[in-house]
Amino acid sequence: MDVTNPATNEVVESYDEHSPADIDEMLGTATTAFETWKQRPLADRERSLAAAAEVLRENADEYAETMTREMGKPIAQAEAEVEKCAWVCDHYAEHASAYLEPEHHPSPPGTTVKTVHEPLGPVLAVMPWNFPFWQVFRFAAPYLTAGNVGLLKHASNVPGCALAIEDVFRKAGYPEGVFQSLLIPSDRVEDVIADDRVTSATLTGSEPAGRAVAATAGENLKKTVLELGGSDPYVVLGDADIDAAASTGAWARNQNGGQSCIAAKRFIVVDEAYDEFLDRFVEAIESLVVGDPTDQDTDVGPQARQDLLDDVHEQVRASVEAGATVVTGGDELDREGAYYAPTVLTDVPEGCPVDTEEVFGPVATVYRVDDEAAAVEKANDTRFGLGASVWTTDRDRGERLAGDIDAGCVYVNELVKSDPRVPFGGTGISGYGRELSEAGIKEFVNRKTVWLADEPGDGTVVE
């Protein structure tokens, strides 16, 4: 696996893939590790996770630099990502016991009935490159603490991140085999999922990748959680704080180079606010610093790979040919590295690529609509259903619209974000299942019913 620094397009590191024999041995190690790890008291597993948070913070500079070198994330954003990973570790170290507390149910006199939460075993996580630490830790922190063991198949352009994460758990004192990184290409994932030693799988990535993982897991009757793409609407109503909506919107579209499933992508603005919003939105985007990702002042770095930049530009080019107007940006920057100009498109024709597809780069589409009802209709005019943002100074109005928009999460007067304290996930082709909070830690557990009777039953069965 060759690592190409997207800021220079130069190969900076190479890693050997794991062979089939390596993977077989690693799956055996995971199975053995699970048998002892699941027996550890939950309080011990919580302490191990707290230690992982300490390791992350102690080595934050090193981990951030690895992210920036491998996928071009601006260094300040990479540092923030490491801190967020430590936060999710802190969260589950503090709350896992409460989340996994047995649930008691009504039962006849002389009996106790409860649901207990037991781990399933080795869980395969197929993770993307865009948040190469955070996406992994939001899987690993809850699932390992619940007593599962983790197998990470990371994106092939961030193998250094994959091995660094494995080292975090090693330094935190986790037993061998509780977390392992598999350096394999995507075409070998199917065999790993099908292996009897793997109990379940989770994926964050594209719709085609999600369908492939779900198909293989379904064939083998294994549980999956999928967090797929998004084309998140960002609705601005006439009573919105336009300055706040524009400045936050510019960041919501362009942080991480626009390479985020939950980035604001379709800006839907009612007519009375449209002109003012567009002017301030474009001004905010044009003020972003595009440059060297190792510079603390950089807001937007390169795209993660040249081919990904090419895909984004083709979507823009085809949409402009169909009638969209470029207000700013619209092309690759004339400089070394995979840099694309932060872009704003208006007059977007229905059915063109930027209207119907997920655009995974710094490209915002802005739509003018007549009123609130038209804004909701346009927000829901998508197969995706990950997140949405609504801007209004009327909190009750915002809550009502949140109920009208089809998405896994709706934020009012905030950009969409994942937070350890609240469940995260989508609907439609944006996937299924939930990560984070109590819902997330319970995705990969056996919710076992335990019925305890003081005296033997009389054998009566009521159907």
C-alpha positions in Angstrom: 0.0 0.0 0.0 1.5 3.3 -1.2 0.8 6.5 0.7 0.6 9.6 -1.5 0.7 13.0 0.2 -2.1 14.8 -1.6 -0.5 18.2 -0.9 2.4 17.2 -3.2 1.1 14.1 -5.0 4.4 12.3 -4.0 4.6 8.8 -2.5 5.9 9.2 1.0 5.5 5.7 2.5 4.8 2.1 1.5 3.3 -0.7 3.6 3.0 -4.4 3.0 -0.4 -5.9 2.8 -1.4 -8.7 5.1 -1.4 -12.1 3.3 -4.3 -14.5 3.5 -2.3 -16.5 6.0 -1.7 -13.3 8.1 -5.5 -12.7 8.2 -6.3 -16.2 9.2 -3.9 -15.9 12.1 -5.3 -12.5 13.1 -8.9 -13.9 13.1 -7.8 -16.7 15.3 -6.1 -14.3 17.6 -9.3 -12.2 17.8 -11.4 -15.2 18.6 -9.1 -16.2 21.5 -8.9 -12.7 22.8 -12.7 -12.4 22.8 -13.0 -15.4 25.2 -11.0 -13.6 27.9 -11.9 -10.0 27.1 -15.7 -10.6 27.4 -15.0 -12.0 30.9 -13.3 -8.8 32.1 -15.5 -6.8 34.4 -17.1 -3.8 32.6 -15.4 -1.5 35.0 -12.0 -2.8 33.9 -12.9 -2.3 30.3 -14.0 1.3 31.1 -10.6 1.9 32.8 -8.8 0.6 29.7 -10.8 3.0 27.5 -9.9 5.9 29.8 -6.2 4.9 29.3 -6.7 5.1 25.5 -7.9 8.6 25.9 -4.7 9.5 27.7 -2.6 7.9 25.0 -4.4 9.9 22.4 -3.8 13.2 24.2 -0.2 12.4 24.9 0.5 11.6 21.3 -1.9 14.1 19.6 0.8 15.9 17.5 2.1 12.6 16.1 -1.4 11.3 15.2 -2.5 14.6 13.7 0.6 14.8 11.5 -0.1 11.2 10.3 -3.6 12.2 9.2 -2.4 15.3 7.5 0.4 13.5 5.6 -1.9 10.7 4.4 -5.1 12.4 3.5 -4.4 16.2 3.6 -6.5 17.3 6.5 -5.4 20.7 7.7 -3.3 20.2 10.8 -5.6 22.2 13.2 -8.5 20.1 12.2 -6.5 16.9 12.6 -5.6 18.0 16.1 -9.2 18.6 16.9 -10.1 15.2 15.5 -7.6 13.5 17.9 -9.2 15.4 20.8 -12.7 14.3 19.7 -11.5 10.7 19.7 -10.3 11.2 23.3 -13.7 12.7 24.1 -15.6 9.6 22.9 -13.3 7.4 25.0 -14.0 9.6 28.0 -17.7 9.4 27.3 -17.9 5.6 27.3 -15.4 5.2 30.1 -17.9 7.2 32.2 -21.2 6.0 30.9 -20.9 2.5 29.5 -22.0 0.9 32.8 -25.2 2.9 32.8 -25.9 2.2 29.2 -25.5 -1.5 29.6 -27.3 -1.8 32.9 -29.8 -4.7 32.9 -33.3 -3.7 32.0 -36.0 -5.1 34.3 -39.5 -6.1 33.0 -42.9 -6.7 34.7 -43.3 -10.3 35.7 -45.4 -12.6 37.8 -45.0 -12.7 41.6 -41.9 -14.8 42.6 -40.1 -14.1 39.3 -37.6 -11.6 38.0 -37.2 -10.9 34.3 -34.5 -8.8 32.8 -32.6 -8.1 29.6 -28.8 -8.3 29.9 -26.4 -7.1 27.2 -23.7 -9.5 26.2 -21.0 -8.9 23.5 -21.2 -10.8 20.2 -17.6 -11.4 19.4 -15.2 -10.1 16.7 -16.7 -7.1 14.8 -15.3 -6.1 11.4 -15.2 -2.3 10.8 -14.8 -1.1 7.3 -13.8 2.6 7.6 -13.2 5.5 5.3 -10.3 7.9 4.9 -12.0 11.2 5.5 -12.0 11.2 9.3 -9.4 8.4 9.7 -9.2 8.5 13.5 -12.7 9.6 14.5 -14.7 7.2 12.3 -12.7 4.3 13.9 -13.0 5.5 17.5 -16.7 6.0 17.3 -16.9 2.3 16.4 -14.2 1.1 18.7 -14.9 3.0 21.9 -18.4 1.6 22.5 -18.0 -1.8 20.9 -14.8 -2.8 22.7 -16.1 -1.5 26.0 -19.2 -3.7 25.5 -16.9 -6.7 25.4 -16.5 -7.2 21.7 -13.1 -7.3 19.9 -12.4 -5.1 16.8 -11.0 -5.8 13.4 -10.3 -2.7 11.3 -10.2 -2.7 7.6 -9.2 0.9 7.0 -9.1 2.8 3.7 -6.1 1.8 1.6 -4.7 5.4 1.5 -4.4 5.7 5.3 -2.6 2.6 6.5 -0.4 4.6 8.8 -3.5 5.8 10.6 -4.8 2.3 10.9 -1.5 1.1 12.5 -1.3 4.1 14.7 -4.8 3.4 16.1 -3.8 -0.2 16.8 -0.9 1.2 18.7 -3.1 3.4 20.8 -4.9 0.4 22.2 -1.6 -1.5 22.6 -0.1 1.5 24.6 -3.3 1.7 26.7 -2.7 -1.9 27.8 -5.4 -3.7 25.8 -4.7 -7.4 25.5 -3.3 -8.8 22.3 -6.0 -9.3 19.7 -8.7 -7.1 21.2 -8.1 -4.6 18.4 -6.3 -5.3 15.1 -5.8 -3.5 11.8 -6.1 -5.6 8.7 -4.0 -4.1 5.8 -6.0 -5.6 2.9 -7.6 -4.2 -0.2 -11.4 -3.9 -0.6 -11.7 -7.0 -2.7 -10.8 -9.2 0.2 -13.4 -7.8 2.6 -16.1 -10.2 1.5 -14.0 -13.2 2.6 -13.4 -11.7 6.0 -17.1 -11.0 6.6 -18.0 -14.6 5.5 -15.5 -16.1 7.9 -17.4 -17.9 10.7 -15.1 -16.2 13.3 -16.5 -12.7 12.4 -19.9 -12.1 14.0 -20.9 -8.8 12.6 -19.8 -5.8 10.5 -20.1 -2.0 10.4 -19.2 0.2 7.5 -18.9 3.9 7.0 -18.6 4.7 3.3 -20.3 4.9 0.0 -23.7 3.5 -1.0 -22.1 0.8 -3.3 -19.7 -0.3 -0.5 -22.6 -0.5 1.9 -24.6 -2.6 -0.4 -21.7 -5.0 -0.9 -21.1 -5.4 2.8 -24.8 -5.8 3.6 -25.2 -8.4 0.9 -22.3 -10.6 2.1 -23.4 -10.1 5.8 -27.0 -10.9 4.9 -26.0 -14.1 3.1 -24.2 -15.2 6.3 -26.9 -13.9 8.6 -24.7 -11.4 10.4 -25.7 -8.1 11.9 -24.6 -4.8 10.2 -24.7 -1.1 10.8 -24.2 1.1 7.8 -23.4 4.9 7.8 -23.4 5.8 4.1 -23.4 9.0 2.1 -25.5 12.2 2.5 -26.7 15.2 0.5 -27.6 17.2 3.5 -30.0 20.2 3.1 -29.2 23.5 4.8 -32.5 25.4 5.0 -32.4 29.2 5.5 -35.8 30.8 6.3 -36.7 34.5 6.1 -36.4 35.1 9.8 -32.9 33.5 10.1 -29.8 35.3 11.4 -28.3 35.6 8.0 -24.8 36.4 9.2 -24.7 33.3 11.4 -26.3 31.1 8.7 -23.8 32.3 6.1 -20.6 32.0 8.1 -21.6 28.7 9.7 -22.7 27.4 6.3 -19.4 28.2 4.7 -17.7 26.2 7.3 -20.3 23.4 7.3 -19.6 22.9 3.6 -15.8 23.3 3.5 -14.3 21.9 6.7 -12.2 18.8 6.0 -12.1 20.0 2.4 -15.8 19.3 2.0 -15.1 15.6 2.4 -17.8 14.7 4.9 -21.0 12.7 4.7 -22.7 15.2 7.0 -21.4 18.3 5.4 -24.0 20.8 4.4 -24.3 20.3 0.6 -27.6 21.8 -0.7 -28.3 25.3 0.6 -32.1 25.9 0.3 -32.9 29.6 0.9 -36.4 31.2 0.8 -36.7 34.1 -1.7 -36.9 36.9 0.9 -33.5 35.9 2.3 -31.8 34.6 -0.8 -29.8 37.6 -2.2 -28.5 38.6 1.2 -27.6 35.1 2.2 -25.8 34.4 -1.1 -23.7 37.5 -0.9 -22.6 36.8 2.6 -22.1 33.1 2.0 -19.9 33.7 -1.0 -17.9 36.3 0.9 -17.4 33.8 3.8 -16.3 31.1 1.4 -13.9 33.3 -0.5 -12.3 34.3 2.8 -11.3 30.8 3.6 -7.5 30.1 3.5 -6.7 27.4 1.0 -3.2 26.1 1.4 -0.5 23.9 3.0 -2.3 21.5 5.4 0.7 21.6 7.8 0.1 25.4 8.3 -2.1 26.1 11.4 -3.8 29.0 9.5 -5.0 26.8 6.7 -8.8 26.3 6.5 -9.0 24.1 3.3 -6.3 21.7 2.3 -6.0 19.4 -0.7 -8.5 16.7 -1.6 -7.5 13.4 -0.3 -6.5 12.0 -3.7 -6.2 13.3 -7.2 -8.8 10.9 -8.6 -11.3 12.1 -6.0 -10.7 15.7 -7.1 -11.2 14.6 -10.7 -14.6 13.1 -9.7 -15.7 16.3 -8.0 -14.7 18.4 -11.0 -16.5 16.1 -13.4 -19.7 16.6 -11.4 -19.3 20.4 -11.5 -18.4 20.4 -15.2 -21.4 18.3 -16.2 -23.7 20.4 -14.0 -22.5 23.6 -15.5 -23.0 22.2 -19.0 -26.6 21.4 -17.9 -27.1 25.1 -16.9 -25.7 25.7 -13.4 -23.9 29.0 -12.8 -20.5 29.2 -11.1 -20.5 32.1 -8.7 -17.0 31.3 -7.3 -14.5 28.6 -7.8 -15.4 25.8 -10.2 -12.0 24.4 -11.0 -8.8 22.8 -9.9 -6.3 25.3 -8.5 -3.1 25.8 -10.5 -0.7 24.6 -7.8 1.1 21.5 -6.8 -1.1 19.0 -5.1 -4.8 17.9 -5.3 -6.3 21.3 -4.6 -9.9 22.3 -5.7 -11.2 25.8 -5.3 -14.1 26.2 -2.8 -17.1 26.5 -5.2 -20.6 27.9 -5.1 -23.1 27.0 -7.8 -26.6 28.5 -8.4 -29.4 28.1 -10.9 -28.8 24.3 -10.5 -31.0 22.3 -12.9 -33.1 19.5 -11.5 -31.5 16.1 -12.2 -27.9 17.3 -12.9 -25.1 15.6 -10.9 -24.7 18.2 -8.2 -28.5 18.1 -7.7 -28.9 14.3 -7.3 -25.5 12.9 -6.3 -23.4 13.3 -3.2 -20.6 15.8 -4.0 -17.7 14.8 -1.8 -15.7 18.0 -2.0 -15.9 21.8 -1.4 -18.8 22.5 -3.7 -22.0 24.1 -2.4 -25.2 24.3 -4.4 -27.6 27.2 -3.5 -31.3 27.0 -4.4 -33.9 29.8 -4.3 -37.4 28.6 -3.2 -40.6 30.6 -2.7 -41.4 29.7 0.9 -41.1 27.4 3.8 -43.2 24.7 2.3 -41.1 24.7 -0.9 -38.0 24.6 1.2 -39.2 21.4 3.0 -40.2 19.8 -0.3 -36.7 20.5 -1.8 -35.0 19.3 1.4 -36.8 16.0 1.0 -36.2 15.7 -2.7 -33.3 13.3 -2.3 -32.7 9.5 -1.8 -30.3 10.4 1.0 -31.4 11.0 4.6 -28.4 11.6 6.8 -28.6 15.0 8.3 -30.2 18.4 7.9 -29.8 21.9 9.2 -32.6 24.5 9.6 -32.0 28.2 10.3 -34.8 30.4 11.9 -35.0 32.6 15.0 -38.3 31.0 15.9 -37.4 27.9 17.9 -40.9 26.4 17.7 -40.9 26.9 13.9 -37.5 25.2 13.8 -38.8 22.2 15.8 -41.8 21.9 13.6 -39.7 21.8 10.4 -37.3 19.3 12.0 -40.3 17.0 12.2 -41.1 17.6 8.5 -37.6 16.8 7.1 -36.7 13.2 6.4 -33.3 12.6 8.0 -31.5 10.8 10.7 -30.8 14.0 12.5 -31.9 17.7 12.2 -30.0 20.5 13.8 -31.7 23.9 14.2 -29.3 26.9 14.1 -26.4 24.5 14.2 -24.3 22.7 11.6 -24.8 18.9 11.6 -22.3 17.0 13.7 -21.7 13.7 15.4 -21.5 13.9 19.2 -20.8 11.0 21.6 -23.8 12.0 23.7 -26.5 11.5 21.0 -27.3 8.8 18.5 -26.1 9.2 15.0 -27.2 7.6 11.7 -29.3 8.0 8.7 -32.4 6.8 6.7 -32.9 5.9 3.1 -29.7 5.2 1.2 -27.8 6.9 3.9 -27.8 3.6 5.8 -29.3 2.1 9.0 -28.5 1.5 12.6 -27.1 4.0 15.0 -23.7 4.9 16.4 -22.8 6.7 19.6 -24.7 7.3 22.8 -26.6 4.4 24.4 -28.1 3.3 21.1 -24.7 2.9 19.6 -23.2 0.7 22.3 -26.2 -1.6 22.1 -26.0 -2.3 18.3 -23.5 -5.2 18.7 -24.7 -6.9 21.8 -27.0 -9.9 22.4 -30.0 -8.5 24.3 -30.6 -11.6 26.2 -33.8 -12.2 28.2 -33.1 -13.8 31.6 -36.2 -15.2 33.5 -35.6 -16.1 37.1 -38.3 -18.0 39.1 -38.2 -18.6 42.9 -40.1 -21.9 42.4 -40.4 -24.4 39.5 -43.2 -23.5 37.1 -46.3 -25.6 36.7 -45.7 -26.1 33.0 -48.7 -24.1 31.9 -48.3 -22.6 28.5 -50.5 -19.7 27.3 -50.2 -18.8 23.6 
